[in-house]
Amino acid sequence: MQLLTVSEVSARLRLSRAAVYRLIANGSLRAVKIGRSRRVAEQDLYDFIQDLRSRSVSPAEGGQDAAEPL
C-alpha cells in the first residue's frame, strides 16, 4: 500500500492543497496522521473518486441533476 502526501493528492485531483485538507477535515477523504503530516492511502483516494462517480448520475439516468418536466 502506497501512502500519498497531500501535495501528491492535490496534483492527482488537480485541486489546491487547502481543498484537499478540507476534504480530509470534513471526513470526505480518509487520511492518516504521521507526526504532523497527513498521508492518504492510494486505495482511499480511489474509493473517494469512486464515491464521487457513484453520486453523479447523469440526467438521462434519472439522477437528482435531471431537469424537471415542464
mmCIF file as gemmi writes it, N, C-alpha and C atoms, coordinates in Angstrom:
data_model
loop_
_atom_site.group_PDB
_atom_site.id
_atom_site.type_symbol
_atom_site.label_atom_id
_atom_site.label_alt_id
_atom_site.label_comp_id
_atom_site.label_asym_id
_atom_site.label_entity_id
_atom_site.label_seq_id
_atom_site.pdbx_PDB_ins_code
_atom_site.Cartn_x
_atom_site.Cartn_y
_atom_site.Cartn_z
_atom_site.occupancy
_atom_site.B_iso_or_equiv
_atom_site.pdbx_formal_charge
_atom_site.auth_seq_id
_atom_site.auth_asym_id
_atom_site.pdbx_PDB_model_num
ATOM 1 N N . MET Axp A 1 ? 0.864 -1.181 0 1 0 ? 1 A 1
ATOM 2 C CA . MET Axp A 1 ? 0 0 0 1 0 ? 1 A 1
ATOM 3 C C . MET Axp A 1 ? 0.9 1.23 0 1 0 ? 1 A 1
ATOM 4 N N . GLN Axp A 2 ? 0.603 2.121 -0.929 1 0 ? 2 A 1
ATOM 5 C CA . GLN Axp A 2 ? 1.389 3.343 -1.015 1 0 ? 2 A 1
ATOM 6 C C . GLN Axp A 2 ? 0.631 4.489 -0.366 1 0 ? 2 A 1
ATOM 7 N N . LEU Axp A 3 ? 1.346 5.28 0.426 1 0 ? 3 A 1
ATOM 8 C CA . LEU Axp A 3 ? 0.769 6.469 1.045 1 0 ? 3 A 1
ATOM 9 C C . LEU Axp A 3 ? 1.189 7.697 0.255 1 0 ? 3 A 1
ATOM 10 N N . LEU Axp A 4 ? 0.225 8.556 -0.032 1 0 ? 4 A 1
ATOM 11 C CA . LEU Axp A 4 ? 0.469 9.762 -0.809 1 0 ? 4 A 1
ATOM 12 C C . LEU Axp A 4 ? 0.473 10.981 0.098 1 0 ? 4 A 1
ATOM 13 N N . THR Axp A 5 ? 1.299 11.952 -0.226 1 0 ? 5 A 1
ATOM 14 C CA . THR Axp A 5 ? 1.286 13.211 0.51 1 0 ? 5 A 1
ATOM 15 C C . THR Axp A 5 ? 0.095 14.042 0.043 1 0 ? 5 A 1
ATOM 16 N N . VAL Axp A 6 ? -0.226 15.064 0.803 1 0 ? 6 A 1
ATOM 17 C CA . VAL Axp A 6 ? -1.312 15.967 0.42 1 0 ? 6 A 1
ATOM 18 C C . VAL Axp A 6 ? -0.984 16.631 -0.918 1 0 ? 6 A 1
ATOM 19 N N . SER Axp A 7 ? 0.267 16.963 -1.135 1 0 ? 7 A 1
ATOM 20 C CA . SER Axp A 7 ? 0.675 17.562 -2.412 1 0 ? 7 A 1
ATOM 21 C C . SER Axp A 7 ? 0.46 16.604 -3.579 1 0 ? 7 A 1
ATOM 22 N N . GLU Axp A 8 ? 0.757 15.33 -3.37 1 0 ? 8 A 1
ATOM 23 C CA . GLU Axp A 8 ? 0.547 14.336 -4.428 1 0 ? 8 A 1
ATOM 24 C C . GLU Axp A 8 ? -0.937 14.158 -4.732 1 0 ? 8 A 1
ATOM 25 N N . VAL Axp A 9 ? -1.749 14.109 -3.68 1 0 ? 9 A 1
ATOM 26 C CA . VAL Axp A 9 ? -3.199 14.004 -3.869 1 0 ? 9 A 1
ATOM 27 C C . VAL Axp A 9 ? -3.715 15.243 -4.582 1 0 ? 9 A 1
ATOM 28 N N . SER Axp A 10 ? -3.227 16.387 -4.167 1 0 ? 10 A 1
ATOM 29 C CA . SER Axp A 10 ? -3.608 17.654 -4.782 1 0 ? 10 A 1
ATOM 30 C C . SER Axp A 10 ? -3.314 17.631 -6.286 1 0 ? 10 A 1
ATOM 31 N N . ALA Axp A 11 ? -2.149 17.148 -6.661 1 0 ? 11 A 1
ATOM 32 C CA . ALA Axp A 11 ? -1.765 17.087 -8.074 1 0 ? 11 A 1
ATOM 33 C C . ALA Axp A 11 ? -2.639 16.112 -8.845 1 0 ? 11 A 1
ATOM 34 N N . ARG Axp A 12 ? -2.94 14.967 -8.243 1 0 ? 12 A 1
ATOM 35 C CA . ARG Axp A 12 ? -3.76 13.968 -8.93 1 0 ? 12 A 1
ATOM 36 C C . ARG Axp A 12 ? -5.188 14.443 -9.134 1 0 ? 12 A 1
ATOM 37 N N . LEU Axp A 13 ? -5.729 15.15 -8.142 1 0 ? 13 A 1
ATOM 38 C CA . LEU Axp A 13 ? -7.106 15.638 -8.241 1 0 ? 13 A 1
ATOM 39 C C . LEU Axp A 13 ? -7.193 17.007 -8.915 1 0 ? 13 A 1
ATOM 40 N N . ARG Axp A 14 ? -6.04 17.632 -9.117 1 0 ? 14 A 1
ATOM 41 C CA . ARG Axp A 14 ? -5.975 18.99 -9.667 1 0 ? 14 A 1
ATOM 42 C C . ARG Axp A 14 ? -6.793 19.961 -8.809 1 0 ? 14 A 1
ATOM 43 N N . LEU Axp A 15 ? -6.556 19.836 -7.506 1 0 ? 15 A 1
ATOM 44 C CA . LEU Axp A 15 ? -7.153 20.721 -6.508 1 0 ? 15 A 1
ATOM 45 C C . LEU Axp A 15 ? -6.026 21.383 -5.727 1 0 ? 15 A 1
ATOM 46 N N . SER Axp A 16 ? -6.363 22.456 -5.041 1 0 ? 16 A 1
ATOM 47 C CA . SER Axp A 16 ? -5.362 23.087 -4.185 1 0 ? 16 A 1
ATOM 48 C C . SER Axp A 16 ? -5.102 22.202 -2.97 1 0 ? 16 A 1
ATOM 49 N N . ARG Axp A 17 ? -3.959 22.413 -2.352 1 0 ? 17 A 1
ATOM 50 C CA . ARG Axp A 17 ? -3.662 21.674 -1.115 1 0 ? 17 A 1
ATOM 51 C C . ARG Axp A 17 ? -4.694 21.996 -0.05 1 0 ? 17 A 1
ATOM 52 N N . ALA Axp A 18 ? -5.135 23.26 0.015 1 0 ? 18 A 1
ATOM 53 C CA . ALA Axp A 18 ? -6.139 23.659 1.004 1 0 ? 18 A 1
ATOM 54 C C . ALA Axp A 18 ? -7.436 22.887 0.788 1 0 ? 18 A 1
ATOM 55 N N . ALA Axp A 19 ? -7.808 22.677 -0.452 1 0 ? 19 A 1
ATOM 56 C CA . ALA Axp A 19 ? -9.038 21.926 -0.752 1 0 ? 19 A 1
ATOM 57 C C . ALA Axp A 19 ? -8.906 20.48 -0.282 1 0 ? 19 A 1
ATOM 58 N N . VAL Axp A 20 ? -7.728 19.892 -0.476 1 0 ? 20 A 1
ATOM 59 C CA . VAL Axp A 20 ? -7.502 18.515 -0.027 1 0 ? 20 A 1
ATOM 60 C C . VAL Axp A 20 ? -7.571 18.451 1.498 1 0 ? 20 A 1
ATOM 61 N N . TYR Axp A 21 ? -6.962 19.424 2.176 1 0 ? 21 A 1
ATOM 62 C CA . TYR Axp A 21 ? -7.05 19.455 3.643 1 0 ? 21 A 1
ATOM 63 C C . TYR Axp A 21 ? -8.502 19.593 4.103 1 0 ? 21 A 1
ATOM 64 N N . ARG Axp A 22 ? -9.314 20.37 3.388 1 0 ? 22 A 1
ATOM 65 C CA . ARG Axp A 22 ? -10.735 20.495 3.746 1 0 ? 22 A 1
ATOM 66 C C . ARG Axp A 22 ? -11.457 19.16 3.575 1 0 ? 22 A 1
ATOM 67 N N . LEU Axp A 23 ? -11.176 18.446 2.495 1 0 ? 23 A 1
ATOM 68 C CA . LEU Axp A 23 ? -11.788 17.135 2.277 1 0 ? 23 A 1
ATOM 69 C C . LEU Axp A 23 ? -11.416 16.172 3.41 1 0 ? 23 A 1
ATOM 70 N N . ILE Axp A 24 ? -10.182 16.246 3.858 1 0 ? 24 A 1
ATOM 71 C CA . ILE Axp A 24 ? -9.741 15.397 4.963 1 0 ? 24 A 1
ATOM 72 C C . ILE Axp A 24 ? -10.434 15.821 6.252 1 0 ? 24 A 1
ATOM 73 N N . ALA Axp A 25 ? -10.482 17.128 6.507 1 0 ? 25 A 1
ATOM 74 C CA . ALA Axp A 25 ? -11.073 17.637 7.75 1 0 ? 25 A 1
ATOM 75 C C . ALA Axp A 25 ? -12.555 17.314 7.864 1 0 ? 25 A 1
ATOM 76 N N . ASN Axp A 26 ? -13.279 17.362 6.745 1 0 ? 26 A 1
ATOM 77 C CA . ASN Axp A 26 ? -14.723 17.095 6.833 1 0 ? 26 A 1
ATOM 78 C C . ASN Axp A 26 ? -15.053 15.611 6.697 1 0 ? 26 A 1
ATOM 79 N N . GLY Axp A 27 ? -14.025 14.773 6.576 1 0 ? 27 A 1
ATOM 80 C CA . GLY Axp A 27 ? -14.235 13.329 6.561 1 0 ? 27 A 1
ATOM 81 C C . GLY Axp A 27 ? -14.554 12.746 5.198 1 0 ? 27 A 1
ATOM 82 N N . SER Axp A 28 ? -14.529 13.559 4.159 1 0 ? 28 A 1
ATOM 83 C CA . SER Axp A 28 ? -14.817 13.055 2.818 1 0 ? 28 A 1
ATOM 84 C C . SER Axp A 28 ? -13.691 12.18 2.279 1 0 ? 28 A 1
ATOM 85 N N . LEU Axp A 29 ? -12.463 12.511 2.653 1 0 ? 29 A 1
ATOM 86 C CA . LEU Axp A 29 ? -11.286 11.778 2.196 1 0 ? 29 A 1
ATOM 87 C C . LEU Axp A 29 ? -10.542 11.272 3.422 1 0 ? 29 A 1
ATOM 88 N N . ARG Axp A 30 ? -10.383 9.953 3.488 1 0 ? 30 A 1
ATOM 89 C CA . ARG Axp A 30 ? -9.689 9.358 4.636 1 0 ? 30 A 1
ATOM 90 C C . ARG Axp A 30 ? -8.199 9.61 4.55 1 0 ? 30 A 1
ATOM 91 N N . ALA Axp A 31 ? -7.597 9.863 5.697 1 0 ? 31 A 1
ATOM 92 C CA . ALA Axp A 31 ? -6.152 10.094 5.773 1 0 ? 31 A 1
ATOM 93 C C . ALA Axp A 31 ? -5.659 9.622 7.125 1 0 ? 31 A 1
ATOM 94 N N . VAL Axp A 32 ? -4.373 9.365 7.182 1 0 ? 32 A 1
ATOM 95 C CA . VAL Axp A 32 ? -3.74 9.016 8.453 1 0 ? 32 A 1
ATOM 96 C C . VAL Axp A 32 ? -2.775 10.13 8.812 1 0 ? 32 A 1
ATOM 97 N N . LYS Axp A 33 ? -2.585 10.297 10.1 1 0 ? 33 A 1
ATOM 98 C CA . LYS Axp A 33 ? -1.667 11.319 10.585 1 0 ? 33 A 1
ATOM 99 C C . LYS Axp A 33 ? -0.398 10.622 11.041 1 0 ? 33 A 1
ATOM 100 N N . ILE Axp A 34 ? 0.711 11.061 10.494 1 0 ? 34 A 1
ATOM 101 C CA . ILE Axp A 34 ? 2.017 10.535 10.878 1 0 ? 34 A 1
ATOM 102 C C . ILE Axp A 34 ? 2.826 11.733 11.337 1 0 ? 34 A 1
ATOM 103 N N . GLY Axp A 35 ? 3.001 11.831 12.62 1 0 ? 35 A 1
ATOM 104 C CA . GLY Axp A 35 ? 3.65 13.025 13.175 1 0 ? 35 A 1
ATOM 105 C C . GLY Axp A 35 ? 2.748 14.226 12.92 1 0 ? 35 A 1
ATOM 106 N N . ARG Axp A 36 ? 3.273 15.221 12.23 1 0 ? 36 A 1
ATOM 107 C CA . ARG Axp A 36 ? 2.479 16.406 11.905 1 0 ? 36 A 1
ATOM 108 C C . ARG Axp A 36 ? 1.958 16.362 10.477 1 0 ? 36 A 1
ATOM 109 N N . SER Axp A 37 ? 2.25 15.272 9.773 1 0 ? 37 A 1
ATOM 110 C CA . SER Axp A 37 ? 1.876 15.149 8.361 1 0 ? 37 A 1
ATOM 111 C C . SER Axp A 37 ? 0.636 14.292 8.186 1 0 ? 37 A 1
ATOM 112 N N . ARG Axp A 38 ? -0.034 14.514 7.075 1 0 ? 38 A 1
ATOM 113 C CA . ARG Axp A 38 ? -1.171 13.686 6.687 1 0 ? 38 A 1
ATOM 114 C C . ARG Axp A 38 ? -0.763 12.885 5.46 1 0 ? 38 A 1
ATOM 115 N N . ARG Axp A 39 ? -1.222 11.64 5.405 1 0 ? 39 A 1
ATOM 116 C CA . ARG Axp A 39 ? -0.986 10.79 4.252 1 0 ? 39 A 1
ATOM 117 C C . ARG Axp A 39 ? -2.304 10.13 3.864 1 0 ? 39 A 1
ATOM 118 N N . VAL Axp A 40 ? -2.484 9.948 2.569 1 0 ? 40 A 1
ATOM 119 C CA . VAL Axp A 40 ? -3.699 9.326 2.044 1 0 ? 40 A 1
ATOM 120 C C . VAL Axp A 40 ? -3.274 8.046 1.328 1 0 ? 40 A 1
ATOM 121 N N . ALA Axp A 41 ? -3.884 6.935 1.72 1 0 ? 41 A 1
ATOM 122 C CA . ALA Axp A 41 ? -3.601 5.672 1.04 1 0 ? 41 A 1
ATOM 123 C C . ALA Axp A 41 ? -4.179 5.742 -0.373 1 0 ? 41 A 1
ATOM 124 N N . GLU Axp A 42 ? -3.453 5.176 -1.34 1 0 ? 42 A 1
ATOM 125 C CA . GLU Axp A 42 ? -3.936 5.181 -2.72 1 0 ? 42 A 1
ATOM 126 C C . GLU Axp A 42 ? -5.335 4.585 -2.812 1 0 ? 42 A 1
ATOM 127 N N . GLN Axp A 43 ? -5.598 3.532 -2.069 1 0 ? 43 A 1
ATOM 128 C CA . GLN Axp A 43 ? -6.923 2.899 -2.102 1 0 ? 43 A 1
ATOM 129 C C . GLN Axp A 43 ? -7.998 3.858 -1.595 1 0 ? 43 A 1
ATOM 130 N N . ASP Axp A 44 ? -7.686 4.653 -0.568 1 0 ? 44 A 1
ATOM 131 C CA . ASP Axp A 44 ? -8.653 5.621 -0.051 1 0 ? 44 A 1
ATOM 132 C C . ASP Axp A 44 ? -8.935 6.716 -1.077 1 0 ? 44 A 1
ATOM 133 N N . LEU Axp A 45 ? -7.917 7.115 -1.828 1 0 ? 45 A 1
ATOM 134 C CA . LEU Axp A 45 ? -8.131 8.092 -2.896 1 0 ? 45 A 1
ATOM 135 C C . LEU Axp A 45 ? -9.014 7.481 -3.979 1 0 ? 45 A 1
ATOM 136 N N . TYR Axp A 46 ? -8.74 6.244 -4.349 1 0 ? 46 A 1
ATOM 137 C CA . TYR Axp A 46 ? -9.547 5.534 -5.333 1 0 ? 46 A 1
ATOM 138 C C . TYR Axp A 46 ? -10.998 5.431 -4.86 1 0 ? 46 A 1
ATOM 139 N N . ASP Axp A 47 ? -11.193 5.047 -3.589 1 0 ? 47 A 1
ATOM 140 C CA . ASP Axp A 47 ? -12.546 4.926 -3.034 1 0 ? 47 A 1
ATOM 141 C C . ASP Axp A 47 ? -13.274 6.27 -3.042 1 0 ? 47 A 1
ATOM 142 N N . PHE Axp A 48 ? -12.562 7.34 -2.732 1 0 ? 48 A 1
ATOM 143 C CA . PHE Axp A 48 ? -13.133 8.689 -2.744 1 0 ? 48 A 1
ATOM 144 C C . PHE Axp A 48 ? -13.635 9.033 -4.149 1 0 ? 48 A 1
ATOM 145 N N . ILE Axp A 49 ? -12.818 8.754 -5.142 1 0 ? 49 A 1
ATOM 146 C CA . ILE Axp A 49 ? -13.207 9.053 -6.526 1 0 ? 49 A 1
ATOM 147 C C . ILE Axp A 49 ? -14.392 8.186 -6.944 1 0 ? 49 A 1
ATOM 148 N N . GLN Axp A 50 ? -14.376 6.923 -6.588 1 0 ? 50 A 1
ATOM 149 C CA . GLN Axp A 50 ? -15.5 6.03 -6.923 1 0 ? 50 A 1
ATOM 150 C C . GLN Axp A 50 ? -16.789 6.518 -6.271 1 0 ? 50 A 1
ATOM 151 N N . ASP Axp A 51 ? -16.694 6.981 -5.038 1 0 ? 51 A 1
ATOM 152 C CA . ASP Axp A 51 ? -17.873 7.503 -4.339 1 0 ? 51 A 1
ATOM 153 C C . ASP Axp A 51 ? -18.426 8.728 -5.064 1 0 ? 51 A 1
ATOM 154 N N . LEU Axp A 52 ? -17.543 9.608 -5.515 1 0 ? 52 A 1
ATOM 155 C CA . LEU Axp A 52 ? -17.981 10.783 -6.269 1 0 ? 52 A 1
ATOM 156 C C . LEU Axp A 52 ? -18.657 10.37 -7.57 1 0 ? 52 A 1
ATOM 157 N N . ARG Axp A 53 ? -18.09 9.389 -8.242 1 0 ? 53 A 1
ATOM 158 C CA . ARG Axp A 53 ? -18.656 8.925 -9.507 1 0 ? 53 A 1
ATOM 159 C C . ARG Axp A 53 ? -20.023 8.292 -9.298 1 0 ? 53 A 1
ATOM 160 N N . SER Axp A 54 ? -20.2 7.573 -8.203 1 0 ? 54 A 1
ATOM 161 C CA . SER Axp A 54 ? -21.491 6.921 -7.963 1 0 ? 54 A 1
ATOM 162 C C . SER Axp A 54 ? -22.564 7.934 -7.585 1 0 ? 54 A 1
ATOM 163 N N . ARG Axp A 55 ? -22.148 9.07 -7.036 1 0 ? 55 A 1
ATOM 164 C CA . ARG Axp A 55 ? -23.103 10.125 -6.666 1 0 ? 55 A 1
ATOM 165 C C . ARG Axp A 55 ? -23.548 10.939 -7.869 1 0 ? 55 A 1
ATOM 166 N N . SER Axp A 56 ? -22.692 11.055 -8.858 1 0 ? 56 A 1
ATOM 167 C CA . SER Axp A 56 ? -23.028 11.887 -10.013 1 0 ? 56 A 1
ATOM 168 C C . SER Axp A 56 ? -23.63 11.013 -11.11 1 0 ? 56 A 1
ATOM 169 N N . VAL Axp A 57 ? -24.944 10.963 -11.088 1 0 ? 57 A 1
ATOM 170 C CA . VAL Axp A 57 ? -25.696 10.197 -12.066 1 0 ? 57 A 1
ATOM 171 C C . VAL Axp A 57 ? -26.147 11.157 -13.144 1 0 ? 57 A 1
ATOM 172 N N . SER Axp A 58 ? -26.016 10.745 -14.383 1 0 ? 58 A 1
ATOM 173 C CA . SER Axp A 58 ? -26.399 11.644 -15.473 1 0 ? 58 A 1
ATOM 174 C C . SER Axp A 58 ? -27.906 11.869 -15.472 1 0 ? 58 A 1
ATOM 175 N N . PRO Axp A 59 ? -28.374 13.025 -15.97 1 0 ? 59 A 1
ATOM 176 C CA . PRO Axp A 59 ? -29.81 13.31 -16.029 1 0 ? 59 A 1
ATOM 177 C C . PRO Axp A 59 ? -30.578 12.248 -16.793 1 0 ? 59 A 1
ATOM 178 N N . ALA Axp A 60 ? -29.979 11.643 -17.802 1 0 ? 60 A 1
ATOM 179 C CA . ALA Axp A 60 ? -30.66 10.603 -18.575 1 0 ? 60 A 1
ATOM 180 C C . ALA Axp A 60 ? -30.958 9.377 -17.723 1 0 ? 60 A 1
ATOM 181 N N . GLU Axp A 61 ? -30.197 9.197 -16.65 1 0 ? 61 A 1
ATOM 182 C CA . GLU Axp A 61 ? -30.401 8.051 -15.769 1 0 ? 61 A 1
ATOM 183 C C . GLU Axp A 61 ? -31.37 8.366 -14.641 1 0 ? 61 A 1
ATOM 184 N N . GLY Axp A 62 ? -31.901 9.574 -14.616 1 0 ? 62 A 1
ATOM 185 C CA . GLY Axp A 62 ? -32.893 9.926 -13.609 1 0 ? 62 A 1
ATOM 186 C C . GLY Axp A 62 ? -32.322 10.367 -12.288 1 0 ? 62 A 1
ATOM 187 N N . GLY Axp A 63 ? -31.096 10.883 -12.288 1 0 ? 63 A 1
ATOM 188 C CA . GLY Axp A 63 ? -30.474 11.336 -11.061 1 0 ? 63 A 1
ATOM 189 C C . GLY Axp A 63 ? -31.07 12.648 -10.588 1 0 ? 63 A 1
ATOM 190 N N . GLN Axp A 64 ? -30.582 13.152 -9.469 1 0 ? 64 A 1
ATOM 191 C CA . GLN Axp A 64 ? -31.068 14.399 -8.911 1 0 ? 64 A 1
ATOM 192 C C . GLN Axp A 64 ? -30.807 15.578 -9.832 1 0 ? 64 A 1
ATOM 193 N N . ASP Axp A 65 ? -29.824 15.437 -10.708 1 0 ? 65 A 1
ATOM 194 C CA . ASP Axp A 65 ? -29.485 16.529 -11.61 1 0 ? 65 A 1
ATOM 195 C C . ASP Axp A 65 ? -30.415 16.595 -12.816 1 0 ? 65 A 1
ATOM 196 N N . ALA Axp A 66 ? -31.322 15.645 -12.898 1 0 ? 66 A 1
ATOM 197 C CA . ALA Axp A 66 ? -32.228 15.605 -14.034 1 0 ? 66 A 1
ATOM 198 C C . ALA Axp A 66 ? -33.144 16.834 -14.018 1 0 ? 66 A 1
ATOM 199 N N . ALA Axp A 67 ? -33.376 17.363 -15.187 1 0 ? 67 A 1
ATOM 200 C CA . ALA Axp A 67 ? -34.272 18.527 -15.301 1 0 ? 67 A 1
ATOM 201 C C . ALA Axp A 67 ? -35.7 18.089 -15.019 1 0 ? 67 A 1
ATOM 202 N N . GLU Axp A 68 ? -36.422 18.914 -14.319 1 0 ? 68 A 1
ATOM 203 C CA . GLU Axp A 68 ? -37.82 18.601 -14.035 1 0 ? 68 A 1
ATOM 204 C C . GLU Axp A 68 ? -38.652 18.825 -15.288 1 0 ? 68 A 1
ATOM 205 N N . PRO Axp A 69 ? -39.675 18.008 -15.484 1 0 ? 69 A 1
ATOM 206 C CA . PRO Axp A 69 ? -40.514 18.167 -16.675 1 0 ? 69 A 1
ATOM 207 C C . PRO Axp A 69 ? -41.197 19.533 -16.67 1 0 ? 69 A 1
ATOM 208 N N . LEU Axp A 70 ? -41.365 20.104 -17.849 1 0 ? 70 A 1
ATOM 209 C CA . LEU Axp A 70 ? -42.008 21.417 -17.972 1 0 ? 70 A 1
ATOM 210 C C . LEU Axp A 70 ? -43.497 21.31 -18.02 1 0 ? 70 A 1
